[in-house]
Amino acid sequence: MKLSYREEALRERARGRAPARMPLVVSGPSFLVLWIAVAIVVTAGIGVTALALGAVG
């Protein structure tokens, strides 16, 4: 079915106005695992910093 120029233009405009959805990258249990990994890395960094400052001071 061939659309007229006006119908095609209206569809393109409507498509442009549709709200952009962000892709869901991390969901469910993997999100929890990610935050646990971040907490472990931060805790390890704080521990290494405390040891380094304690050894110097």
Buried (B, 14 or more C-beta within 10 A) or exposed (E): EEEEEEEEEEEEEEEEEEEEEEEEEEEEEEEEEEEEEEEEEEEEEEEEEEEEEEEEE
